Amino acid sequence: MAEILSLSKARKAKARTEKDATAEANRIKFGRTKAERQKLEAEKSKADRHIDGHKRED
């Protein structure tokens, strides 16, 4: 026989996993300190300048 499952418990479990996934994404997106954001931005701009310096002009 098939296992009996409660639809309300299944619905709540699904909602909980979706909420956890959203929370994890927000921790990644907003969970950095100001110094970390500034360091990342500085590294990105340095890489952009490095690449732009090696471009050929036609």
URFEN-V529971 format. One record per residue. RES is the residue in three letters. PHI is phi in degrees with one decimal (* if undefined). PSI is psi in radians with two decimals (NA if undefined). Layout:
# URFEN-V529971
RES/PHI/PSI ; RES/PHI/PSI
This chain:
# URFEN-V529971
MET/*/2.76 ; ALA/-78.1/2.69 ; GLU/-76.7/2.37 ; ILE/-83.2/2.28 ; LEU/-132.3/2.58 ; SER/-86.6/2.14 ; LEU/-66.0/-0.62 ; SER/-67.0/-0.67 ; LYS/-68.0/-0.67 ; ALA/-65.3/-0.74 ; ARG/-63.7/-0.75 ; LYS/-65.8/-0.67 ; ALA/-65.0/-0.73 ; LYS/-63.3/-0.77 ; ALA/-62.3/-0.67 ; ARG/-65.3/-0.74 ; THR/-66.5/-0.67 ; GLU/-65.3/-0.70 ; LYS/-64.8/-0.69 ; ASP/-64.8/-0.67 ; ALA/-65.7/-0.73 ; THR/-64.0/-0.73 ; ALA/-63.5/-0.70 ; GLU/-64.1/-0.74 ; ALA/-63.0/-0.71 ; ASN/-68.1/-0.62 ; ARG/-62.9/-0.69 ; ILE/-69.5/-0.74 ; LYS/-72.4/-0.78 ; PHE/-109.4/-0.04 ; GLY/-89.1/0.35 ; ARG/-102.3/2.58 ; THR/-77.0/2.92 ; LYS/-62.7/-0.69 ; ALA/-63.8/-0.71 ; GLU/-64.7/-0.72 ; ARG/-64.0/-0.73 ; GLN/-66.2/-0.69 ; LYS/-63.7/-0.77 ; LEU/-62.7/-0.74 ; GLU/-64.6/-0.70 ; ALA/-64.5/-0.73 ; GLU/-64.6/-0.69 ; LYS/-65.9/-0.76 ; SER/-67.5/-0.62 ; LYS/-64.9/-0.75 ; ALA/-64.0/-0.71 ; ASP/-62.8/-0.76 ; ARG/-63.4/-0.68 ; HIS/-63.7/-0.77 ; ILE/-67.9/-0.75 ; ASP/-63.1/-0.55 ; GLY/-69.9/-0.36 ; HIS/-101.6/0.10 ; LYS/-76.8/2.57 ; ARG/-91.1/2.49 ; GLU/-98.6/2.38 ; ASP/-91.4/NA
